Amino acid sequence: MDFEPGYIYHIYNRGNNNQKIFYQHKNYLFFLKKVKNSFLTYRDILAYCLMPNHFHLMIKVKEDYLSDELKSSDKAFRNIEPLNRTIATLLSSYTKAVNNQEGKTGSLFQQRTKAKCLTDHYYIDYPLFCFYYIHQNPVRAKLVHKIEDWQYSSFNEYLGKSNINICSIEIAYELLDLPDKKDDFYKESYFDIPKHKLKGLQ
């Protein structure tokens, strides 16, 4: 995956053969802690949603992403982008922890993590649609009736009702032109994404 400084991306992966990747409450929290500790160096997190068998991250790559300070001194990784290394390390270490917990071996995630560039898309409002889509995932999957009832997404961070706080909320408001008032933000979050645009997000 090639990541450009200043661009917005939708990153996602799912369990190998659609298997679960989160078994317990603590698994979700552990994954988010790893995201918080490893991702914030190179990018701003705009939204996330962890589902039982997959995850979504929406990020903005920082402007100095490919500066000399971020290049690896290790020859084995010199030609691998820092963000790709971060994603690989995150999934690998998480897989090891969950396999130990569940007494399993082998891969937990699908081989390739996908990253869709949302910047300069022919739909100008594509990043905003993706933002809504990520938060609506648990409702679409019929895991909950309301977006705010799913505790493993960034939606409640934007409502000021979460203690996780890994999103760059001010940057998201600026980039996506989100409503300033929380009531308006809440209503817009239930926006019915057109089907032809929804296909490009899945």
Steps between C-alpha positions, in 0.01 A plus 500: 500500500628845413404779738528867406562774758186703567263243346205327668467119493249234598693200636327171571554127538296204615553163658644222287202305359279759672592362840473709815788729583354638824385237750469698821448860613867521596604409143331811359666719761839335445479561124403865548785548745741365239351733237540795734860414588621425149295701253517853634861555393422513130133580471188646658217258570168642382271203564504133590266208552592155627256225404509137617672382180648816345613855567492842335739790547474839332824695517668812368870454431708778651680743273847396621425130460799419279751728666849368570410444866242239405716295265622173646871446562443126470597385149227236503234767540658796321279463192182435697291803590477570875120479497506159332745381763277637774192318366690172458648519849164591653318205343784258567531585869122500545475161329765356731315624809159367386643164390656462843167586660299259284760222477523534122771536239521648152381818337212694652456766230473482123837527331459848359375801692310731267544876488279718282604857431212737570679817392443636149222246443256582220234523773606813688306393808643144497700550825185616680301203371777268619495664843126435530534149355762399758280611790187341351663157464363345822145612412529367145621168644203503741724474804330804656201721425681830553850606401580620850419157646814349346787581734782401264474789256609862511142629482475555873832684499334762282208516742739547793389170655813287469816463704705355215571829321736405220338707224622839379154647526590860418676392182202284401263795545725712283554244223146361482305815583304320771211683673616703800196422714488150646128465427562575132802268496288223650222542242740513206675184622187306405523634144376243248801448273393452134541139389724584203739680734471237770642233268829685474536502877456128561 
